[in-house]
């Protein structure tokens, strides 16, 4: 279920939402790479910022034999930059792939209006040759006419689907796609379990002295901002009990829609004199330290699936405010497992 992907081809192009420094997408990618490297595949990865992504992944694996490519632009501004930096030459490298994995989060869903455009644009250079396509992630059968058409076109070219919930597998079979199987969200296992014992990290003696003061970890994002008042009430309650609050910006983008840091500042402003209890917990530079902090939290309160799953992996108590079906689906999957 976790250690083998039924992909016979040797040169694999991985396409996903690599644009916005999204923690869970990166961890999904990490385990997928680990599985493919174990199977001795040659890997090419499409990313908005290949240099940054390679640096993040190098904390966990040797990336020297992986080819990092710049994603095909989806907006006029990024298209100008793409042309100016001569990244279009990378199209030749894409065409060397004999299989594509299109994946992560809600890969094809009408909850995200850009899902179909993003996925199909990303693989255009490869569609003019015979190539195997694999889908990996959440997949919802569409209801809109244009999406139904695009969905049918893509399924006709798809060799196999690795869906991370049982509902997707059943829905796909109902529309006539039989070669779909459940494959647990790979990010759930990307961090080495041997470093965890009873929900707490195994720390080398003297390496890290955990704070005596208890703390909780919080995340809010654009999609979950409707729960802001409820989370604010949670935070106030824990501060009154003497807890410190760590805010984790899971996604770090250039605007409010993709940058959780906006809600850190909003939370700090609303707390007023209690704002000294609120701290920022970054996760990019030292992921091991980040995992240790999560493992020792009293509770993780989040609107993001990403942080909920990391906390669940580390056996930390969670409180989730679900803004999309995917969070409820994954709670069910974990319960079943």
C-alpha positions in Angstrom: 0.0 0.0 0.0 2.9 2.4 0.7 6.2 0.9 -0.6 5.4 0.1 -4.3 3.8 2.1 -7.1 2.7 -0.1 -10.0 4.4 1.9 -12.7 6.5 0.0 -15.2 8.0 3.0 -17.1 11.5 4.1 -16.1 11.5 7.9 -16.7 8.9 9.6 -14.6 7.8 13.2 -14.8 6.0 14.4 -11.6 3.6 17.3 -12.0 1.7 18.8 -9.1 0.9 22.0 -7.3 4.5 23.0 -6.5 3.9 26.8 -6.6 3.2 28.0 -3.1 5.6 26.5 -0.7 2.9 24.1 0.5 4.1 21.8 3.2 1.9 18.9 2.6 2.3 18.9 -1.1 6.1 18.8 -0.5 5.8 15.8 1.9 3.5 13.9 -0.5 6.2 14.5 -3.1 9.0 13.4 -0.8 7.5 10.0 -0.1 6.6 9.5 -3.8 10.2 10.2 -4.7 11.4 7.7 -2.0 9.2 5.0 -3.5 10.3 5.7 -7.1 14.0 5.9 -6.1 13.6 2.5 -4.4 12.3 1.2 -7.8 15.3 2.8 -9.5 13.3 5.3 -11.6 14.7 8.4 -13.2 12.7 11.3 -11.8 11.9 14.7 -13.3 9.9 17.2 -11.1 8.0 20.2 -12.3 8.1 23.2 -9.8 7.4 26.9 -9.7 10.7 27.4 -7.9 13.0 24.4 -8.6 15.9 25.8 -6.5 13.9 26.3 -3.4 12.1 22.9 -3.7 15.4 21.1 -4.2 16.9 22.8 -1.1 13.9 21.8 1.0 13.9 18.2 -0.1 17.7 17.9 0.4 17.0 17.8 4.2 15.6 14.3 3.6 17.1 12.8 0.5 20.0 13.0 -2.0 18.5 15.2 -4.8 21.6 15.2 -7.0 20.2 12.6 -9.4 16.7 14.3 -9.7 16.0 16.7 -12.6 14.1 19.8 -11.4 12.1 21.7 -14.1 10.2 25.0 -14.1 6.4 24.7 -14.4 4.7 25.9 -17.5 3.2 29.4 -16.8 -0.5 29.8 -16.4 -0.7 33.6 -16.3 0.7 36.4 -18.6 3.2 37.7 -16.1 4.7 34.3 -15.4 4.8 33.6 -19.1 7.0 36.7 -19.7 9.4 35.5 -17.0 9.4 32.0 -18.4 10.3 33.3 -21.9 12.8 35.9 -20.6 14.7 33.2 -18.6 14.7 30.8 -21.5 13.0 28.1 -19.5 11.1 27.0 -22.5 14.2 25.0 -23.5 13.3 22.6 -20.7 10.4 21.3 -22.8 12.9 18.9 -24.5 13.6 17.4 -21.1 9.9 16.9 -20.4 9.5 15.0 -23.6 12.1 12.4 -22.6 9.7 11.1 -19.9 7.8 8.0 -20.7 5.3 8.4 -17.9 3.7 11.3 -15.9 2.3 11.3 -12.4 -0.2 14.1 -12.0 -0.9 14.6 -8.3 -1.5 16.0 -4.9 -4.3 17.4 -2.9 -7.6 17.8 -4.7 -6.1 16.9 -8.0 -9.3 17.1 -10.0 -12.2 18.8 -8.1 -14.7 21.5 -8.7 -14.0 22.8 -5.2 -11.0 24.3 -6.9 -12.1 26.1 -10.1 -8.6 26.0 -11.6 -7.9 22.3 -11.1 -8.5 21.2 -14.7 -6.7 24.1 -16.3 -3.7 23.7 -14.0 -3.3 20.0 -14.6 -3.8 20.0 -18.3 -1.6 23.0 -19.0 1.2 21.3 -17.0 1.4 18.3 -19.3 0.8 19.9 -22.7 4.3 19.3 -24.0 4.0 15.6 -23.4 0.5 15.0 -24.9 1.8 14.9 -28.5 3.7 11.6 -27.9 2.7 8.2 -26.6 3.1 8.5 -22.8 1.5 6.8 -19.8 -0.4 9.0 -17.4 -1.0 8.2 -13.8 -3.3 10.2 -11.4 -2.6 10.4 -7.7 -4.7 12.1 -5.0 -8.3 13.2 -4.5 -10.4 12.8 -7.5 -14.1 13.9 -7.7 -16.3 13.1 -10.7 -17.3 16.5 -12.1 -20.8 17.9 -12.7 -20.1 20.8 -15.0 -20.3 20.1 -18.7 -16.9 21.4 -19.7 -15.2 19.6 -16.8 -17.0 16.4 -17.7 -15.5 16.7 -21.2 -12.0 17.4 -19.9 -12.3 14.7 -17.3 -13.3 12.1 -20.0 -10.4 13.2 -22.3 -7.9 12.8 -19.4 -9.3 9.4 -18.3 -9.0 8.1 -21.8 -5.3 8.8 -21.6 -4.8 7.6 -18.0 -3.3 4.2 -17.4 -4.0 4.0 -13.6 -5.2 6.0 -10.7 -3.9 5.9 -7.2 -6.6 7.6 -5.1 -6.1 8.5 -1.5 -9.6 7.8 -0.3 -12.0 4.9 -0.9 -14.9 7.2 -2.1 -12.8 8.3 -5.1 -12.1 4.7 -6.0 -15.8 3.8 -5.9 -16.9 6.9 -7.9 -14.4 6.2 -10.6 -15.6 2.7 -11.0 -19.2 3.9 -11.2 -18.2 6.0 -14.3 -16.4 3.1 -15.9 -12.8 3.5 -14.9 -11.8 0.2 -13.3 -8.0 0.6 -12.9 -8.2 2.7 -9.7 -6.9 1.6 -6.3 -6.5 3.1 -2.8 -3.1 4.4 -2.0 -2.7 6.1 1.3 -1.7 9.8 1.3 2.1 9.4 1.0 2.8 12.5 3.1 1.4 10.7 6.2 4.5 8.5 6.2 7.2 10.7 4.7 8.8 11.5 8.1 10.7 8.6 9.7 8.6 6.9 12.3 11.7 5.6 14.0 12.3 9.1 15.4 8.9 9.0 17.1 8.1 7.1 20.4 4.7 7.3 21.9 4.0 10.6 20.2 7.3 12.2 21.4 10.6 12.5 19.5 13.6 10.5 20.4 16.0 13.3 21.1 19.8 12.8 21.5 20.9 13.6 25.0 21.4 17.3 25.4 20.4 18.2 21.8 17.2 20.1 22.6 15.8 21.2 25.9 12.0 21.5 25.5 10.4 24.5 27.1 8.8 24.0 30.5 5.8 26.2 29.5 3.1 24.3 27.7 2.0 25.4 24.2 -0.5 24.7 21.5 0.0 25.0 17.7 -2.5 26.8 15.4 -3.0 27.3 11.7 -5.6 29.3 9.8 -5.7 29.8 6.0 -7.8 31.7 3.5 -10.3 28.8 2.9 -10.8 28.4 6.6 -11.1 32.1 7.6 -14.8 31.7 8.3 -13.7 29.8 11.4 -11.4 32.6 12.6 -13.7 33.7 15.4 -14.0 30.2 16.8 -10.2 29.6 16.6 -9.6 33.0 18.2 -11.9 31.9 21.1 -9.9 28.7 21.4 -6.6 30.6 21.5 -7.9 33.0 24.1 -9.0 30.1 26.3 -5.6 28.4 26.1 -3.8 31.7 26.9 -5.9 32.2 30.0 -4.8 28.7 31.0 -1.2 29.8 30.7 -0.3 28.3 27.4 1.9 29.8 24.7 0.6 29.8 21.1 2.7 28.8 18.1 1.3 29.7 14.7 2.5 27.6 11.7 2.2 29.2 8.2 1.8 25.9 6.3 1.5 27.7 2.9 3.7 30.7 2.1 2.7 32.5 -1.0 2.8 36.0 -2.4 -0.8 37.0 -1.7 -3.5 36.4 1.0 -5.1 33.5 -0.9 -1.9 31.4 -0.6 -0.1 32.8 2.4 -1.2 31.8 5.9 1.1 34.4 7.4 -1.7 37.0 6.9 -3.7 35.2 9.6 -0.8 35.2 12.0 -0.7 39.0 11.9 -4.5 39.2 12.1 -4.5 36.9 15.2 -1.7 39.0 16.8 -3.7 42.2 16.2 -6.9 40.7 17.7 -5.1 39.4 20.8 -3.9 42.9 21.8 -2.1 42.7 25.2 -2.0 38.9 24.9 -0.1 39.1 21.7 3.2 38.3 23.6 1.9 34.7 24.0 1.8 34.3 20.2 4.9 33.1 18.4 5.7 32.1 14.8 6.8 28.5 14.2 8.6 28.1 10.8 9.1 24.8 9.2 11.2 25.2 6.1 14.8 25.6 7.2 14.8 22.8 9.9 12.0 20.3 9.5 13.3 18.1 12.2 13.0 20.9 14.8 9.5 21.6 13.4 8.4 18.0 13.9 9.8 18.0 17.4 7.7 21.1 18.3 4.6 19.6 16.9 5.1 16.3 18.7 5.3 18.1 22.0 2.3 20.4 21.6 -0.7 20.0 23.9 -3.0 20.2 20.9 -2.9 21.2 17.2 -5.8 23.4 16.0 -6.0 23.8 12.3 -8.1 24.5 9.2 -5.5 22.8 7.0 -5.5 19.1 6.2 -1.7 19.3 6.1 -1.1 20.2 9.7 -3.9 17.9 10.9 -2.2 14.9 9.3 1.2 15.7 10.6 -0.2 15.9 14.1 -2.1 12.7 13.6 1.0 10.9 12.5 2.8 12.1 15.7 -0.2 11.0 17.9 -0.9 14.6 19.0 -4.4 15.7 19.9 -6.1 17.6 17.1 -9.0 19.9 16.6 -9.9 20.5 13.0 -12.2 23.1 11.4 -12.8 21.5 8.0 -13.4 23.9 5.1 -13.4 21.2 2.4 -14.5 17.6 2.0 -10.9 16.4 1.8 -10.4 16.9 5.6 -13.5 14.9 6.5 -12.5 12.2 4.0 -9.0 11.9 5.5 -10.3 11.7 9.0 -12.5 8.8 7.9 -9.5 7.1 6.1 -7.3 7.3 9.2 -10.1 6.0 11.3 -10.5 3.0 8.9 -6.7 2.3 8.9 
